[in-house]
Amino acid sequence: MGPGAGAAKIGAMRVTVLLFASLKDEVGPAFAVEIGEAATVADLRRALEAAHPAFARFGRRAMVAVNEAYAADRDPVRPGDTVALLPPVAGG
């Protein structure tokens, strides 16, 4: 598999997560992961952290958007959702 095409098998639903900023630089523009069908954003975070060390570095500091709206850890992730992971950025 080429850069950005990594995957981890954890459940029954395959979700492709769009990546931005430093995560995109390190992992690629998107990352596919499998999670359970009744998964939440928190489940998705755990699956990503287990799949690649780049995700573990950011933990809960990275923002998750589902269908172009920021999502809380308790929010569901459903088949067909567009999911994006935005790491924190610094500026000044």
C-alpha positions in Angstrom: 0.0 0.0 0.0 1.2 3.5 -0.8 1.3 6.5 1.5 -2.1 7.5 2.8 -3.6 4.2 1.9 -3.1 2.5 5.3 -5.8 0.6 7.0 -6.5 -1.2 10.3 -9.2 -3.8 10.7 -11.1 -3.4 13.9 -14.8 -4.0 13.1 -17.5 -4.0 10.5 -17.6 -0.5 9.0 -14.9 1.1 6.8 -14.5 4.8 7.3 -12.1 7.0 5.3 -10.8 9.9 7.4 -9.6 13.1 5.6 -6.4 14.5 7.1 -5.1 18.0 7.2 -1.9 20.0 8.2 0.9 17.9 9.8 -1.2 14.7 9.8 -1.6 15.0 6.1 2.1 15.6 5.7 3.0 12.5 7.7 0.3 10.0 6.8 -1.2 11.2 3.5 -4.4 13.0 2.5 -6.7 10.2 3.8 -6.6 7.1 6.0 -9.0 4.2 6.0 -9.9 2.4 9.2 -12.6 -0.2 10.1 -14.7 0.3 13.2 -17.9 -1.3 14.6 -21.2 -0.3 13.1 -22.4 1.4 16.2 -19.2 3.4 16.6 -18.8 6.8 18.0 -16.1 9.5 17.4 -14.3 8.2 20.5 -14.3 4.7 19.0 -12.9 6.1 15.8 -10.1 8.0 17.7 -9.1 4.7 19.5 -9.0 2.8 16.2 -6.8 5.5 14.5 -4.5 5.7 17.5 -4.0 1.9 17.4 -3.4 2.0 13.6 -0.7 4.7 13.3 1.6 6.4 15.8 0.9 9.8 14.2 -2.6 9.8 15.5 -1.6 8.8 19.0 0.6 11.9 19.3 -2.4 14.2 19.1 -5.0 12.3 21.1 -8.0 14.3 22.0 -6.3 17.6 20.9 -7.2 16.8 17.3 -10.7 18.0 16.3 -13.0 15.7 14.4 -15.6 16.8 12.0 -18.4 14.5 10.7 -20.2 15.7 7.6 -18.6 19.2 7.9 -19.6 19.8 11.5 -17.4 19.5 14.6 -18.2 16.3 16.5 -18.0 15.4 20.1 -16.6 12.0 21.2 -20.1 10.7 22.0 -21.4 11.5 18.5 -22.0 8.5 16.1 -20.1 7.7 13.0 -22.3 6.1 10.3 -21.6 4.5 7.0 -21.2 7.1 4.3 -20.2 9.9 6.7 -17.5 12.3 5.6 -15.0 12.4 8.5 -12.1 14.8 8.8 -9.4 15.0 11.5 -7.8 18.4 12.1 -4.7 18.5 14.4 -4.1 21.5 16.5 -2.1 24.3 14.8 0.1 27.0 16.3 0.5 30.5 15.0 1.5 33.8 16.1 
